[in-house]
Amino acid sequence: MKTADIGEKYVMKTYNRFPITFEKGEGMYVIDENGKKYLDFVAGIAVNTLGHSNEKLVNAICEQAKKLIHISNLYYNKEQCELAKKLVENGSLEKVFFCNSGAEAIEAALKLARKYGSKTKRQEIITMNNSFHGRTFGAVTATGQEHYHSGFGDMLPNIKYADFNDINSLKEVISENTVAILLEPIQGEGGIREAKLDYLKEVRKICDEKDILLMFDEVQCGVGRLGTLFAYQSFGVVPDILSTAKGIAGGVPCGVMMASSRVASSFAPGDHASTFGGNPLACAAGNVVVDELLSGLLENVKKQGDYLKARLEEVCQKYEIVKEVRGKGLMQGIELKDEARKYIEKAIEKGLLLVGAGKNVIRFVPALIVSKEDIDRAIEILEEVLN
């Protein structure tokens, strides 16, 4: 029985999977069970920061597994404390909470915002239309796309939605009960839509004036993907709370919620927790990823991000089916005048892994080790499938 057949029979169908089973990866490539190689521009959907089978990452995971995989957060562990120190000292937020995923990091942010607002009896959180924040109940309620809510009954109360990049829309929904505004600096699942700098600055100004918390969802756009360690550093607008995950540990499950000391002090022991959050194995991996980003990989993101943008713009000019190029760094997309999936399927047949972002956008989120040659090869295949 083929692996895909076993999966169809026994695994709950929560994904529309492609009929491929991968067995191993090497750098920018993954290899299926039949030995076919694919150039990977999905990277686990912006997760495999250092590519596949990175030697430093593999060695760190193996060495840590020999010593200590997990220990309760009733105690300190060296790897967690070291990773927290690096994240704080290379950014503008002072406190770190570790969990296991992006949705958990968003849940932590929502809870912290509500706890912060409890002293003034404010509970309302505003998020953006077309956003995506995860699949747990708080995160999916915060997601401003109705089809993600369908069939699940009542969403959580006191969450409102405004139009992204529209300051007047935001002002219209702010009330005396508003405690926080949550947005993605670049909307990922919503189609790779970048926040305008003037908009972010105005949102920051409103938050300062009204004692409203500004919260950034950097789950997909953070961890070096825009060419800075944190996405907010690419815009020069500092949030009060940020949530990130995906690429932080290069493929080992790890999520992070960070906050200013002023806001973080709203949490007391028992207010929030995560059994596996920040365990030694995940943080050993996270330390390697952050070290690699800070020791030169961010420069590669800037360089190759500019090159990817230029090549995608060439494609846009050449093919009428391509409406627009969007994104920043190594988080980019092209909007098509047609549904994206059939072109993604054709690319897979030719040995290139791509992923959609909504119905009409093809997303490009390769590992941050990507080279000019990798990009050229990806564009070559892309042009073949658009012809």
C-alpha positions in Angstrom: 0.0 0.0 0.0 1.4 3.4 -1.0 2.1 6.0 1.7 -0.5 8.3 0.1 -3.1 5.6 0.2 -2.4 4.9 3.9 -2.7 8.6 4.6 -6.0 8.8 2.7 -7.4 5.9 4.8 -6.1 6.8 8.3 -5.3 10.6 8.4 -8.1 13.1 9.0 -8.7 15.1 5.9 -7.9 18.6 6.9 -5.6 19.4 4.0 -6.1 19.1 0.2 -2.8 17.3 -0.2 -0.8 16.8 -3.4 -0.2 13.1 -4.0 3.5 13.2 -3.2 5.5 11.6 -0.3 8.8 13.1 0.5 11.5 11.1 2.2 14.5 13.5 2.6 15.8 16.9 1.8 19.2 18.5 0.9 19.6 22.2 1.1 17.1 23.8 -1.3 15.8 20.4 -2.6 13.5 17.7 -1.4 13.4 14.1 -2.7 10.3 12.0 -2.9 9.9 8.2 -2.3 10.6 7.6 -6.0 13.9 9.5 -6.0 12.6 12.6 -7.9 14.1 15.9 -6.8 12.1 19.1 -6.4 13.4 22.6 -6.0 11.6 23.8 -2.8 10.2 27.3 -2.9 7.6 26.4 -0.1 10.1 25.6 2.7 7.4 24.0 4.8 5.4 27.3 4.2 8.1 29.6 5.4 9.4 27.2 8.0 12.7 25.7 6.8 14.8 28.8 7.4 18.1 27.1 6.8 16.9 24.7 4.1 16.9 20.9 4.5 19.4 18.9 6.5 21.5 21.9 7.5 24.5 20.5 9.2 24.7 22.9 12.1 21.0 22.5 12.8 21.1 18.7 12.6 24.1 18.5 14.9 22.5 20.8 17.5 19.3 18.8 17.5 21.2 15.5 17.8 23.5 16.7 20.6 20.6 18.3 22.6 18.6 15.1 22.2 21.4 13.2 23.8 21.3 15.5 26.8 17.8 16.7 27.5 14.8 16.8 25.1 12.2 18.1 27.5 12.0 19.6 31.0 9.0 21.3 32.6 8.8 25.1 32.7 8.7 24.7 36.5 12.5 24.9 36.0 14.8 27.0 33.9 16.7 25.5 30.9 19.9 27.0 29.4 18.8 26.8 25.8 15.5 28.7 26.4 17.2 31.4 28.4 19.9 31.9 25.7 17.3 32.1 22.9 15.2 34.6 24.9 18.4 36.7 25.5 19.2 36.8 21.8 15.7 37.7 20.8 15.5 40.6 23.3 19.0 42.0 22.7 18.5 42.1 19.0 15.1 43.8 19.1 13.0 46.3 21.0 10.8 44.1 23.2 12.0 43.0 26.6 10.1 39.8 27.5 9.6 36.4 25.8 7.0 33.7 26.1 7.6 30.4 24.3 5.0 28.0 22.9 4.8 25.6 20.0 3.1 27.3 17.0 1.9 30.5 15.4 -1.7 30.0 16.5 -0.5 29.5 20.1 1.6 32.6 19.9 -1.5 34.5 18.7 -3.6 33.0 21.5 -0.9 34.2 24.0 -1.0 37.7 22.6 -4.8 37.8 22.7 -4.8 36.7 26.3 -2.1 39.2 27.3 -4.0 42.0 25.6 -7.2 41.1 27.5 -5.4 40.8 30.8 -3.8 44.2 30.2 -7.2 45.7 29.5 -8.8 44.2 32.6 -7.7 47.0 34.8 -9.6 49.5 32.6 -12.4 47.0 31.8 -11.5 47.0 28.1 -11.8 43.8 26.1 -12.2 44.7 22.5 -9.6 43.7 19.9 -9.6 45.0 16.3 -8.1 42.9 13.5 -8.0 43.3 9.8 -10.2 42.0 7.0 -8.4 39.5 4.8 -6.1 38.6 7.6 -5.1 35.1 8.8 -4.0 34.4 12.4 -4.4 30.6 12.8 -6.9 27.8 13.4 -7.6 27.8 17.2 -10.7 29.5 18.3 -9.2 32.8 19.4 -6.9 32.9 16.3 -9.6 32.0 13.8 -12.0 34.6 15.3 -9.2 37.1 14.9 -8.9 36.0 11.2 -10.8 38.5 9.1 -12.1 36.0 6.5 -15.6 34.6 6.9 -15.0 31.3 5.2 -12.6 30.3 8.0 -15.4 30.8 10.5 -18.0 28.8 8.5 -19.6 25.9 10.4 -18.0 26.5 13.8 -20.9 28.4 15.4 -20.4 31.6 17.4 -16.9 33.1 17.3 -15.4 34.7 20.4 -16.9 38.0 21.5 -15.4 41.5 21.4 -13.4 41.1 18.2 -14.0 43.6 15.4 -12.6 44.0 11.9 -11.3 46.9 9.9 -10.0 47.2 6.3 -6.3 46.7 6.0 -4.3 49.8 5.0 -7.4 52.0 5.5 -6.9 54.3 8.5 -10.4 55.7 8.3 -11.9 52.2 8.4 -9.9 51.6 11.6 -10.9 54.8 13.2 -14.6 54.0 12.6 -14.4 50.8 14.7 -12.3 52.0 17.6 -14.3 52.5 20.7 -13.8 53.2 24.4 -13.7 49.4 24.9 -10.8 48.9 22.4 -7.6 47.5 24.1 -5.6 46.2 21.1 -5.2 46.3 17.3 -3.7 43.2 15.7 -2.3 43.1 12.1 0.2 41.4 9.9 2.9 43.7 8.5 2.5 41.5 5.4 -0.7 39.6 5.0 0.3 36.0 4.1 -2.7 33.8 3.5 -4.6 36.9 2.5 -2.5 37.2 -0.7 0.9 38.7 0.2 -0.3 42.2 0.9 2.2 44.6 2.5 1.2 47.2 5.0 1.9 50.8 3.9 4.5 52.6 6.0 2.4 55.7 6.5 -0.5 53.5 7.6 1.6 51.6 10.2 2.9 54.9 11.6 -0.6 56.3 11.9 -1.8 53.2 13.7 1.1 53.4 16.1 0.2 57.1 16.8 -3.4 56.2 17.5 -2.4 53.4 19.8 -0.1 55.8 21.7 -2.7 58.4 22.1 -5.4 56.0 23.3 -3.4 53.5 25.3 -4.3 50.8 22.8 -1.8 48.0 22.3 -0.4 47.5 18.8 0.1 43.8 18.1 2.0 42.4 15.1 1.5 38.9 13.7 4.9 38.0 12.4 4.3 34.3 12.2 5.0 34.1 8.5 6.8 37.4 7.8 9.2 37.4 10.7 12.4 35.5 11.6 14.5 37.1 8.9 12.2 36.6 6.0 12.1 40.4 5.1 15.8 40.8 5.7 15.6 41.9 9.3 15.4 39.6 12.3 11.9 40.9 13.2 9.5 42.1 10.5 8.8 45.3 12.4 12.4 46.3 11.9 11.9 46.5 8.2 9.2 49.1 8.7 10.6 51.0 11.7 7.4 50.7 13.7 7.7 48.9 17.0 4.6 47.0 18.3 3.8 46.4 22.0 3.3 42.7 21.4 4.4 40.4 18.6 3.8 36.8 17.8 6.1 34.7 15.6 6.8 31.0 14.9 7.2 29.1 11.6 10.9 29.6 10.9 12.2 30.3 14.4 13.5 26.8 14.9 14.1 25.8 11.3 11.4 23.1 11.3 11.2 22.1 15.0 7.9 23.3 16.4 8.4 26.5 18.3 6.4 29.7 18.8 7.2 33.0 20.4 5.2 35.8 21.9 7.2 38.9 22.9 6.1 42.1 24.7 7.4 45.2 26.3 8.1 44.9 30.0 5.2 47.3 30.7 2.7 45.0 29.0 4.3 41.7 29.9 3.9 42.5 33.6 0.1 42.0 33.2 0.8 38.2 33.2 1.2 36.6 36.6 2.2 33.0 37.2 -0.8 30.8 36.3 -2.3 33.3 33.8 -0.8 31.4 30.8 1.5 28.5 30.1 2.7 25.9 27.6 3.9 22.4 28.6 6.2 22.0 25.6 6.9 25.7 25.0 10.6 26.6 25.0 11.8 23.0 25.7 15.5 22.4 25.3 15.3 20.7 21.9 13.2 23.4 20.3 15.4 26.2 21.7 18.6 24.4 20.8 17.3 24.6 17.2 16.2 28.1 17.6 19.6 29.3 18.8 21.2 27.9 15.7 18.7 29.6 13.4 19.0 33.0 15.2 22.8 32.7 15.2 22.9 32.0 11.5 20.6 34.9 10.7 22.7 37.3 12.7 26.0 36.1 11.3 25.2 37.0 7.7 22.1 35.2 6.4 20.0 38.4 6.7 22.3 39.9 4.0 21.5 37.0 1.7 17.8 37.6 2.2 18.1 41.3 1.2 20.2 40.4 -1.8 18.2 37.5 -3.1 14.9 39.2 -2.2 15.8 42.1 -4.5 16.8 39.6 -7.2 13.6 37.6 -6.8 11.5 40.7 -7.0 13.3 41.8 -10.2 12.8 38.4 -11.9 9.1 38.3 -10.9 8.6 41.8 -12.3 10.1 40.5 -15.6 7.6 37.7 -15.6 4.8 40.1 -14.9 5.8 42.2 -17.9 6.1 39.2 -20.1 2.9 37.3 -19.4 -0.5 38.9 -19.6 -1.9 36.4 -17.1 0.2 37.9 -14.3 -1.6 41.0 -12.8 0.9 42.1 -10.1 4.0 41.3 -8.1 3.7 41.8 -4.3 5.7 41.3 -1.2 9.1 42.0 0.3 12.4 40.1 0.9 11.8 36.4 0.6 8.0 36.6 1.0 6.6 37.5 -2.4 3.8 36.5 -4.6 2.3 37.0 -8.1 -1.4 37.6 -8.5 -2.8 35.8 -11.6 -6.0 36.5 -13.7 -6.8 32.8 -13.1 -6.8 30.4 -10.1 -3.3 29.5 -9.0 -3.6 25.8 -8.1 -3.4 24.4 -11.7 -0.2 26.3 -12.3 1.2 25.1 -9.0 0.3 21.6 -10.0 2.1 22.0 -13.3 5.2 23.4 -11.5 5.3 20.4 -9.2 5.2 18.1 -12.3 8.3 20.0 -13.5 10.1 19.7 -10.2 9.3 23.1 -8.5 7.3 23.3 -5.3 5.2 26.4 -5.0 2.2 27.3 -2.7 -0.8 29.5 -3.1 -2.0 32.4 -1.0 -5.7 32.7 -1.6 -7.2 31.5 -4.9 -5.3 33.7 -7.4 -1.8 34.2 -5.8 1.3 32.1 -6.2 3.5 32.5 -3.1 7.3 32.3 -3.1 8.7 31.7 0.4 12.0 29.7 -0.1 14.5 28.9 2.5 16.7 31.9 3.4 19.7 30.2 2.0 18.4 30.5 -1.5 20.8 31.5 -4.2 20.6 33.5 -7.5 20.9 30.2 -9.4 18.0 28.7 -7.4 15.9 31.7 -8.3 16.8 31.5 -11.9 15.8 27.9 -12.1 12.5 28.6 -10.3 11.7 31.4 -12.8 12.6 29.1 -15.7 10.1 26.5 -14.5 7.5 29.2 -13.7 7.7 30.6 -17.2 7.3 27.1 -18.7 4.0 26.6 -16.7 2.7 30.1 -17.6 3.2 29.6 -21.3 
